[in-house]
């Protein structure tokens, strides 16, 4: 029988460094239910795993696209449920929900690309003056 290694953990400061987010922002995501630490030290300090890091990176990528905290929570619930689904019908339903987020994200990306084009055009106008 092989022993499974305990997951590597990190404190909130290291998680903040690895994501570029502040400790305060990470605590806020905990308070609103988007990201909970996987454990705590005896002293009560939050401990995070690589799985928590991956979850936080999803959140960090959704924020600039304009997703609300509620939408973030919904997507994370879909992702969590999809990973745990053992029924084909559930997986298909969840995959459909994930596909909706993919389409929504593609639309948001296209809009950002359009805005970036306008910004480049504007910069060109300013630089030609």
C-alpha positions as CSV (number, residue, x, y, z in Angstrom):
1,X,0.0,0.0,0.0
2,X,1.4,3.4,-0.9
3,X,1.0,6.4,1.3
4,X,-0.5,9.6,-0.2
5,X,1.5,12.7,0.6
6,X,-0.2,15.5,2.4
7,X,-1.0,18.4,0.2
8,X,1.5,21.2,0.3
9,X,0.0,24.2,2.1
10,X,0.7,27.9,2.1
11,X,-0.2,30.8,4.3
12,X,-2.3,33.7,2.9
13,X,0.8,35.8,2.2
14,X,2.2,33.3,-0.1
15,X,-1.1,32.8,-1.8
16,X,-1.3,36.6,-2.3
17,X,2.2,36.7,-3.7
18,X,1.4,33.8,-6.1
19,X,-1.8,35.4,-7.4
20,X,-1.0,39.1,-7.3
21,X,-4.0,39.7,-5.0
22,X,-4.0,41.3,-1.6
23,X,-4.5,39.5,1.7
24,X,-7.6,41.7,2.1
25,X,-9.1,40.6,-1.2
26,X,-8.5,36.9,-0.4
27,X,-10.1,37.3,3.0
28,X,-13.0,39.0,1.3
29,X,-13.5,36.1,-1.0
30,X,-13.5,33.9,2.1
31,X,-16.2,36.1,3.7
32,X,-18.4,36.0,0.7
33,X,-18.0,32.2,0.3
34,X,-16.0,32.0,-2.9
35,X,-12.8,30.6,-1.4
36,X,-12.4,28.9,1.9
37,X,-9.0,27.9,3.3
38,X,-8.4,24.1,3.3
39,X,-7.2,24.3,6.8
40,X,-5.9,26.3,9.7
41,X,-2.9,26.3,11.9
42,X,-3.1,25.7,15.6
43,X,-2.9,29.4,15.9
44,X,-5.8,29.9,13.6
45,X,-3.9,31.1,10.5
46,X,-5.5,30.2,7.2
47,X,-3.8,27.4,5.2
48,X,-4.3,27.1,1.4
49,X,-3.5,24.3,-1.0
50,X,-2.7,24.2,-4.7
51,X,-6.4,23.4,-5.3
52,X,-7.3,26.6,-3.5
53,X,-4.7,28.5,-5.6
54,X,-6.3,27.2,-8.8
55,X,-9.8,28.2,-7.5
56,X,-8.5,31.7,-6.7
57,X,-7.0,32.0,-10.2
58,X,-10.4,31.3,-11.7
59,X,-11.9,34.0,-9.5
60,X,-9.1,36.4,-10.4
61,X,-9.6,35.8,-14.1
62,X,-13.4,36.3,-13.9
63,X,-13.2,39.7,-12.1
64,X,-11.8,41.8,-14.9
65,X,-14.3,40.3,-17.3
66,X,-17.1,41.9,-15.2
67,X,-18.6,38.7,-13.6
68,X,-20.4,39.4,-10.4
69,X,-19.6,37.6,-7.1
70,X,-22.9,35.7,-7.6
71,X,-21.9,34.5,-11.1
72,X,-18.4,33.5,-9.8
73,X,-20.1,31.5,-7.1
74,X,-22.4,29.8,-9.6
75,X,-19.6,28.9,-11.9
76,X,-17.4,27.5,-9.1
77,X,-20.4,25.4,-7.9
78,X,-20.8,24.1,-11.5
79,X,-17.0,23.3,-11.7
80,X,-17.1,21.6,-8.2
81,X,-20.2,19.6,-9.1
82,X,-18.8,18.6,-12.5
83,X,-15.7,17.2,-10.8
84,X,-17.9,15.1,-8.4
85,X,-20.6,14.1,-10.8
86,X,-21.0,10.3,-11.2
87,X,-24.2,10.3,-13.2
88,X,-24.2,10.9,-16.9
89,X,-27.3,13.0,-16.8
90,X,-25.8,15.3,-14.1
91,X,-22.6,15.6,-16.1
92,X,-24.5,16.6,-19.2
93,X,-26.6,19.2,-17.4
94,X,-23.5,20.6,-15.7
95,X,-21.6,20.6,-18.9
96,X,-24.4,22.6,-20.5
97,X,-24.2,25.2,-17.7
98,X,-20.4,25.3,-18.2
99,X,-20.9,25.8,-21.9
100,X,-23.1,28.8,-21.1
101,X,-20.3,30.4,-19.2
102,X,-17.9,29.7,-22.0
103,X,-20.2,31.5,-24.5
104,X,-20.7,34.4,-22.1
105,X,-16.9,34.6,-21.6
106,X,-16.3,34.6,-25.4
107,X,-18.8,37.5,-25.7
108,X,-17.1,39.4,-23.0
109,X,-13.7,38.8,-24.6
110,X,-14.9,40.0,-27.9
111,X,-16.2,43.2,-26.3
112,X,-12.9,43.8,-24.6
113,X,-11.1,43.2,-27.9
114,X,-13.3,45.8,-29.5
115,X,-12.6,48.3,-26.7
116,X,-8.9,47.6,-27.0
117,X,-9.1,48.4,-30.7
118,X,-10.9,51.7,-29.9
119,X,-8.2,52.5,-27.3
120,X,-5.4,51.9,-29.9
121,X,-7.3,54.1,-32.4
122,X,-7.6,56.8,-29.8
123,X,-3.9,56.6,-28.9
124,X,-3.1,57.0,-32.6
125,X,-5.2,60.1,-32.7
126,X,-3.5,61.6,-29.7
127,X,0.0,60.7,-30.8
128,X,-0.6,62.4,-34.2
129,X,-1.4,65.7,-32.7
